[in-house]
Amino acid sequence: MSATTPNSGPPGPRRWLGLLVAVALVSGGVVYTVEQREQDADERATATQTVSPAPPKSTKPSRIAAAVAARRVAIDTILIRRAQAVQTGNEALFLADVDPANKKLRAAQKILFANLVEIGFTELGYSQAEERFNPSVLKAHGSTTYLVRILMRYQIPKVDFTPVTTELGYTFIARGGRWLLTADDELDDDLGPGAHREAWDLGRIEVQRGPRVLVVVEKGDTTRGRAIATEAAEGLHEVATYWPLKWTGSVFVIALDETEVRDAKFADEDIESAASTGTTFSSLPGQDTADGTVAGGYVVINPNERDRVDEILLSHEITHVATADLGGYEPLWLAEGAAEYVSWRGIEAVSGPGEVAKWEQEVVDDAVPQLTSLPSDAGFYQNSADVYGVSWLAVRFLVQRIGLGQVEELYEDMARNGTDQASRDRILLSRTGLTEATLWTSLTTYRPQR
């Protein structure tokens, strides 16, 4: 049963029929306990060991099967109510199925509701994926505990081209003939990277909007939010000016006092980064394909760098956002080199060509001699050498050799088809006359023309 609720008015007759069936089943107080699960397993085991002919199958479902079906309908109904509550701004409906005995959860859910309403989704829906089992959770909540992975599917207007999907883990218990949400974090460690770490999951937020820009900051951090929105608009302009891909999307910037937002971890692998760009998925990795289907990108600002955000930093990150849905198979030297190329064109526009020439010479003299090849994907971000500078030099060299438009087409081809080294070399050779090895040799002998 689908729990997706587009923002298109009240549900139709088919959905109301589902709700009525759910109410009827839930009011009957049907639950599926651990004892019943074990009994069901024992009965299946006994059946497999029996050698006598099985009796004719009954068309009437077993009590356990009926309980499972009733539970599924009941939980689907709760998920539909939660999505409808956000779309209609009805806090009471959003909290109607939250365990009244769990005051901490109810307080957190009030904040979550306010955040979801403030984001303002074009589409929002929740659906059940699969049941999970955790002995400690069962011990904490009792025999009727139902721990389930939830898929949250949403679309932020002017940000997401298509609906995207993220994961949650909900713990439900049966009490008084109904199911109640009693926890939303007990499955977090078993979910994918960034799950339950969306901006709206991390405390009260506010949103600043501009043309093609949406910025999320802490509630009350209005001045900073507006400043970042202004810089993001400038960054968008630079990407449109200096990178030939005609990207018409918007940029979603998250600037919270949090070291872990979505899959950005500024207390871990991203600790030295001023910002991190991540991807959203219309289909999660492992759901339809091993890699998932990328829908777009977003930018997370390191909390220690929020006061130093400018259009140069954001033009780099927005270049990543603009190219996020091309495929993702391009080598990191090309991805980071292209982003650096755009940001340094912005610097050149402000400071003149002398600043760029100075850095180019530093890369040639100091960074290139530290490496023996183009920076590899493995260990790129842990490399102590100036891999960003070398990557920028490689892209700058290619632009001089074949032109910016051809480099952008090379990028798209690599992003879609550069699945291994042989493919990358084939694409690079066909478009530039170079392989990665001969491109590196060219860089080691490159002398800037002044």
Secondary structure, 3 states (H helix, E strand, C coil): CCCEEECCCCCCHHHHHHHHHHHHHHHCCCCCCHHHHHHHHHHHHHHHHCCCCCCCCCCCCCHHHHHHHHHHHHHHHHHHHHHHHHHHCCHHHHHCCECCCCHHHHHHHHHHHHHHHHHCCCEEEEEEEEEECCHHHHHHHCCCCEEEEEEEEEECCCCCCCCEEEEEEEEEEEECCEEEEEECCCCHHHCCCCCCCCHHHCCCEEEEEECCEEEEEECCCHHHHHHHHHHHHHHHHHHHHHCCCCCCCCEEEECCCCCEECCEECCCCCCCCCEEEEEEEEECCCCCCCCCEEEEEEEEECHHHHHHCCHHHHHHHHHHHHCHHHCCCCCHHHHHHHHHHHHHHHHHHHHCHHHHHHHHHHHHHHHHHHCCCCCCCCCHHHCCCCHHHHHHHHHHHHHHHHCHHHHHHHHHHHHHHCCCHHHHHHHHHHHHCCCHHHHHHHHHCCCCCC
